[in-house]
Amino acid sequence: MLFAKLLRAGIRQGRLAVIDHRGHREEFGSGSPAVALRLHDPKLGWQLGLNPWLRVGEAYMDGSLTIEEGTLYDFIEIAMKNTQGLTSLRWQKAFSILNRLLRWWHQHNPIGTAQQNVAHHYDLSRKLFELFLDESMQYSCAYFPTPGTALADAQQAKMRHIASKLILKPGQKVLDIGCGWGGLGIYLAKTVGVEVIGVTLSKEQHEVACARVKAAGLEDQVEFRLQDYRLVPERFDRIVSVGMFEHVGLKHFPEFFAKVEQSLVEGGVALLHAIGRRDGPGHTNPWLRKYIFPGGYSPALSEVLPVVEQTGLWVTDIEILRLHYAETLKAWRENFEANRAEIRALYDERFCRMWEFYLVGSELSFRHDYNMVFQMQLARGIEAVPVTRDYMFDWERAEAARPRAQMVRNSDRAAE
């Protein structure tokens, strides 16, 4: 079968056994981890061999591919470690070229279509997200100062890390492009005393974010809008965007950065936090594009920087976060599995397998494949930020120490 031919050519690290619908078993590779797959449909051998990047995930979702030995994590880890070999055959190279040629269409996100694509993922039940995210409802890469940092603390550290690069002052106006459930905007308003306008295309996120603002008593400081960022008329001292740029699409990059430049006042600063790829321009995995993030694409920096250069904005800092997202996804995956029964009750087992495949695959793509996160600081003016980076570390450390210092003072008063 074609799948066997693909595995025979591609699997070198780890051992993968395949049991076809007749019970015939064939093994590929050697060492660990070791996994055995069972194919329940006679057509799968050809389908998986022809287009594994789409059909493996679909077969796992519908149960026509099951894992007899090992785990899904082990299986995807073997695939990730052997990507180069698996993509080396002629027909796989042809599929890759075709996907590259079609990516402009796949990433077509004009106003209207962008909202439909966002709704596909982010307008799922808010209960789903509550069951695997931390209490701040941060659905983007956390920041782990130490390996043992808990997820909730790592998400607070992420917001603190971002705030340090924005060089905020009380009373400044901040635009949050892709504000999610409002956690970052509320954090910035509470911590620094800025005024925040956040925009999202998700009705669910907008509803939750507005409720959280009201509960925090920040209606005079924070406003969340159900609005495309391209339609925001105001100008701002600061702009931040976390986990939204992946939904922009390559063909819309000039539009995005032109809007950032137009919306910043002179001397303004922006911070872009996004998933990127270390291996140069590519295309979105077909399964991920179809089932999880339609219209999405994580770009190489070589695709981003030339567009920024056309705007006149200064790129004043770039930081690459490597394994932070792998650890974030691991925590989400563990939370998801711990609450799987409740999630199954919300949807069904096929949905659970789909999201399991998504979370496991995403985690391993940061551990073994090409994914990383970049934080890019942009400025409108050569003197908009200090000439050394010390200000970031000084503010971040002072802010991290502030709650502990306040607790000590409160404890001292109680002792008196």
PyMOL commands that set and color helices and strands:
alter all, ss='L'
color gray80, all
select helices_A, chain A and resi 2-10+44-50+52-62+72-81+83-86+90-106+113-122+126-132+151-166+183-192+203-216+229-231+245-247+250-263+286-291+301-309+324-338+340-346+349-368+390-415
alter helices_A, ss='H'
color red, helices_A
select strands_A, chain A and resi 14-19+25-30+34-39+65-69+173-177+195-200+222-226+236-242+264-277+314-321+371-379
alter strands_A, ss='S'
color yellow, strands_A
deselect
rebuild
show_as cartoon
